[in-house]
Amino acid sequence: MSSEESCLVHKLSKYIDLNETDKELLKALEQDPRAYESGSTVIREGSDWTQLFVVQDGWLYSSTLVADGKRQVLRIHYPGDVVGLPQLPFDRAMHSLVAATDARLCPFPKRKLDAILRSAPRLTALFFTIAIIEQAVLSDRLRAVARTSATDRLAHFLLEIRSRLRLTGDPDATRFPLPVNQSVIGDALGLTNASVSRATAELEQEGLLKRSRGEFELAVDELVARVEFHDRFTEINTEWFPGAA
């Protein structure tokens, strides 16, 4: 990625060809970056929700508290993500946003999307599509949580992370960092820390996972077949976008 190119431009160009106007509109969303330390809460559930965020660096997660006070992790956010698209219609934050690592975010008010909505119909369609993909990915994970073993839940989650990272990295890579801790993974999958640890060990024993220096390496083809994983981030159809050939 060019030093002059935004992480948002880099990610979205994987889906459609961006012209110079598109790029300038996207870069305008990445002004005034702010740093957040690992573990800090960016937005608290129930607080005023007036802006969205572009993730320039680091990993974050969105979570909510359920009736018994336990945490449910809903989404992991990565560089190039726009955080908050599913919450656009609401004035109050549906979820808390927490930095899983040191992170750098660019906040921008909702109204700043106006320029894109008015002058860039293809970008508008893409933002709309990405919001739908996020919901589809969450539905896939909920189905895995409801119907599969702890080991298969973890396998599905790791494939989900890899599919996200392929958008801004090497699309053929089987290795990737995993800087979120077992507690976050467990709360995303409805598992205890001990269950996450056992599931990880089981995948390693079966030769489907290797860990080294904070990186995970997956036997991708075997795991995809095992859990019937669908890579929602590369399966999208853009033929219906305005101006598509």
C-alpha positions as CSV (number, residue, x, y, z in Angstrom):
1,M,0.0,0.0,0.0
2,S,1.4,3.4,-1.0
3,S,2.3,5.7,1.9
4,E,0.0,8.3,0.3
5,E,-2.9,5.9,0.1
6,S,-5.4,5.5,2.9
7,C,-6.1,2.1,4.4
8,L,-9.8,2.7,3.5
9,V,-9.0,3.3,-0.1
10,H,-6.7,0.3,-0.1
11,K,-9.4,-2.0,1.2
12,L,-12.3,-0.8,-0.9
13,S,-10.3,-0.9,-4.1
14,K,-10.4,-4.7,-3.7
15,Y,-14.1,-4.5,-4.6
16,I,-14.4,-1.8,-7.2
17,D,-12.1,0.4,-9.3
18,L,-12.0,3.8,-7.5
19,N,-11.6,7.0,-9.5
20,E,-9.8,10.0,-8.1
21,T,-13.0,11.6,-6.8
22,D,-13.8,8.4,-5.0
23,K,-10.4,8.3,-3.4
24,E,-10.6,11.9,-2.3
25,L,-14.1,11.4,-0.7
26,L,-12.7,8.4,1.2
27,K,-9.5,10.2,2.3
28,A,-11.7,13.0,3.7
29,L,-13.1,10.5,6.2
30,E,-9.6,9.9,7.5
31,Q,-8.8,13.2,9.1
32,D,-7.8,14.0,12.7
33,P,-6.5,10.5,13.8
34,R,-6.7,9.8,17.5
35,A,-4.8,7.2,19.5
36,Y,-6.3,4.8,21.9
37,E,-4.5,2.5,24.3
38,S,-5.2,-1.2,24.5
39,G,-8.1,-1.9,26.7
40,S,-9.6,1.6,26.5
41,T,-13.3,2.2,25.7
42,V,-13.8,4.4,22.7
43,I,-17.6,4.4,22.9
44,R,-19.7,3.0,25.7
45,E,-23.0,1.2,25.0
46,G,-26.0,3.6,25.5
47,S,-24.0,6.8,25.0
48,D,-24.6,9.3,22.2
49,W,-23.8,8.0,18.8
50,T,-23.1,10.9,16.5
51,Q,-20.0,9.7,14.5
52,L,-18.4,6.8,12.8
53,F,-14.8,5.7,12.8
54,V,-12.2,4.6,10.2
55,V,-9.7,2.2,11.7
56,Q,-6.2,3.2,10.6
57,D,-4.2,0.9,12.9
58,G,-4.8,-1.7,15.5
59,W,-7.7,-4.1,16.4
60,L,-10.9,-3.3,18.3
61,Y,-14.1,-5.1,19.1
62,S,-17.7,-4.2,19.6
63,S,-19.5,-5.8,22.5
64,T,-22.7,-5.6,24.5
65,L,-23.8,-6.7,28.0
66,V,-26.5,-9.4,28.2
67,A,-29.2,-9.7,30.9
68,D,-26.9,-11.7,33.3
69,G,-24.2,-9.1,33.0
70,K,-21.9,-11.2,30.8
71,R,-20.2,-9.7,27.8
72,Q,-21.0,-10.7,24.2
73,V,-18.4,-9.8,21.6
74,L,-20.2,-9.1,18.3
75,R,-17.5,-7.9,15.9
76,I,-13.8,-7.6,15.6
77,H,-12.6,-4.5,13.7
78,Y,-9.4,-4.2,11.7
79,P,-7.5,-1.5,9.7
80,G,-9.5,-0.3,6.8
81,D,-12.9,-0.9,8.6
82,V,-15.5,1.7,8.9
83,V,-17.0,1.2,12.4
84,G,-20.7,2.0,12.9
85,L,-22.4,1.5,9.6
86,P,-25.1,-0.8,11.1
87,Q,-25.8,1.9,13.8
88,L,-26.4,4.8,11.4
89,P,-30.1,5.0,12.1
90,F,-29.7,5.3,15.9
91,D,-28.9,8.1,18.2
92,R,-27.6,5.8,21.0
93,A,-24.7,3.3,20.7
94,M,-26.0,-0.2,20.6
95,H,-22.6,-1.6,21.5
96,S,-19.4,-0.6,23.3
97,L,-16.3,-0.1,21.2
98,V,-13.1,-1.2,22.9
99,A,-9.5,-1.2,21.7
100,A,-8.1,-4.8,21.8
101,T,-4.6,-3.4,21.0
102,D,-3.2,0.1,20.8
103,A,-5.2,1.6,18.0
104,R,-5.5,4.7,15.8
105,L,-9.0,5.8,14.7
106,C,-10.3,8.6,12.6
107,P,-13.7,9.8,13.8
108,F,-16.1,11.5,11.5
109,P,-19.7,12.8,11.9
110,K,-22.5,10.9,10.2
111,R,-23.3,13.9,8.1
112,K,-20.0,13.6,6.4
113,L,-21.4,10.7,4.4
114,D,-23.6,13.2,2.6
115,A,-20.9,14.0,0.0
116,I,-20.6,10.3,-0.8
117,L,-24.4,9.7,-0.9
118,R,-24.9,12.7,-3.3
119,S,-22.0,12.3,-5.7
120,A,-20.7,8.7,-5.6
121,P,-23.5,6.1,-6.2
122,R,-21.0,3.3,-6.6
123,L,-19.4,4.0,-3.3
124,T,-22.8,4.4,-1.7
125,A,-23.7,0.9,-3.0
126,L,-20.4,-0.5,-1.6
127,F,-21.0,1.0,1.8
128,F,-24.5,-0.4,1.8
129,T,-23.1,-3.8,0.8
130,I,-20.4,-3.9,3.4
131,A,-23.0,-3.2,6.1
132,I,-25.0,-6.2,4.8
133,I,-21.9,-8.4,4.7
134,E,-21.2,-7.6,8.4
135,Q,-24.7,-8.8,9.3
136,A,-24.3,-11.9,7.2
137,V,-20.9,-12.7,8.9
138,L,-22.6,-12.2,12.3
139,S,-25.4,-14.6,11.3
140,D,-22.9,-17.2,10.2
141,R,-21.1,-17.0,13.5
142,L,-24.4,-17.2,15.5
143,R,-25.3,-20.3,13.5
144,A,-21.9,-21.9,14.3
145,V,-22.3,-21.0,18.0
146,A,-25.7,-22.6,18.1
147,R,-25.0,-25.8,16.2
148,T,-21.3,-26.8,16.5
149,S,-18.8,-27.9,19.0
150,A,-16.3,-25.6,20.7
151,T,-13.6,-26.7,18.4
152,D,-15.6,-26.1,15.3
153,R,-16.7,-22.7,16.6
154,L,-13.1,-21.7,17.0
155,A,-12.2,-23.0,13.6
156,H,-15.0,-21.0,12.0
157,F,-13.9,-17.8,13.9
158,L,-10.3,-18.2,12.8
159,L,-11.4,-18.6,9.2
160,E,-13.5,-15.4,9.6
161,I,-10.5,-13.5,10.8
162,R,-8.4,-14.7,8.0
163,S,-11.0,-13.8,5.4
164,R,-11.1,-10.2,6.8
165,L,-7.3,-9.8,6.9
166,R,-7.0,-11.0,3.3
167,L,-8.7,-7.7,2.1
168,T,-5.7,-5.6,3.2
169,G,-3.0,-8.2,3.1
170,D,-1.8,-11.2,1.1
171,P,-4.9,-12.9,-0.2
172,D,-3.2,-16.3,-0.3
173,A,-1.7,-16.1,3.2
174,T,-2.4,-18.9,5.7
175,R,-0.6,-17.2,8.6
176,F,-1.9,-14.1,10.5
177,P,-1.5,-12.4,13.8
178,L,-4.1,-12.8,16.5
179,P,-3.7,-10.1,19.1
180,V,-7.0,-10.6,20.8
181,N,-7.0,-12.6,24.0
182,Q,-8.8,-15.8,24.9
183,S,-11.4,-13.8,26.9
184,V,-12.4,-11.8,23.8
185,I,-12.5,-15.0,21.7
186,G,-14.6,-16.8,24.3
187,D,-17.1,-13.9,24.5
188,A,-17.4,-14.0,20.7
189,L,-18.1,-17.7,20.7
190,G,-20.0,-18.3,24.0
191,L,-17.1,-20.2,25.5
192,T,-15.0,-20.0,28.6
193,N,-11.3,-19.3,28.5
194,A,-10.7,-22.9,29.4
195,S,-12.9,-24.1,26.5
196,V,-11.0,-21.8,24.1
197,S,-7.7,-23.2,25.3
198,R,-8.9,-26.8,24.9
199,A,-10.3,-26.1,21.4
200,T,-7.0,-24.5,20.3
201,A,-5.1,-27.5,21.6
202,E,-7.4,-29.9,19.8
203,L,-6.9,-28.1,16.5
204,E,-3.2,-28.2,17.0
205,Q,-3.2,-31.9,17.8
206,E,-5.2,-32.6,14.6
207,G,-2.6,-30.7,12.5
208,L,-5.1,-28.0,11.5
209,L,-3.5,-25.2,13.4
210,K,0.0,-24.1,14.2
211,R,1.0,-21.3,16.5
212,S,4.3,-19.4,16.4
213,R,5.4,-16.0,17.8
214,G,1.9,-14.7,18.1
215,E,0.8,-15.9,14.7
216,F,-1.7,-18.6,13.7
217,E,-1.3,-20.8,10.6
218,L,-4.3,-22.7,9.4
219,A,-4.9,-25.7,7.3
220,V,-7.4,-23.6,5.4
221,D,-8.9,-26.1,2.9
222,E,-9.4,-28.8,5.6
223,L,-11.0,-26.3,8.0
224,V,-13.3,-24.7,5.3
225,A,-14.6,-28.2,4.4
226,R,-15.0,-29.2,8.1
227,V,-17.1,-26.2,9.2
228,E,-18.7,-25.4,5.8
229,F,-17.2,-21.9,5.9
230,H,-18.3,-19.2,3.4
231,D,-16.0,-16.3,2.8
232,R,-18.6,-13.5,2.6
233,F,-16.0,-10.9,1.9
234,T,-14.9,-12.3,-1.4
235,E,-18.2,-13.8,-2.6
236,I,-20.0,-10.5,-3.2
237,N,-21.6,-9.6,-6.6
238,T,-21.1,-6.0,-7.7
239,E,-22.8,-6.3,-11.1
240,W,-25.9,-4.5,-9.7
241,F,-23.8,-1.4,-8.7
242,P,-24.6,1.9,-10.5
243,G,-22.5,2.2,-13.6
244,A,-21.3,-1.4,-13.6
245,A,-20.5,-2.8,-17.0
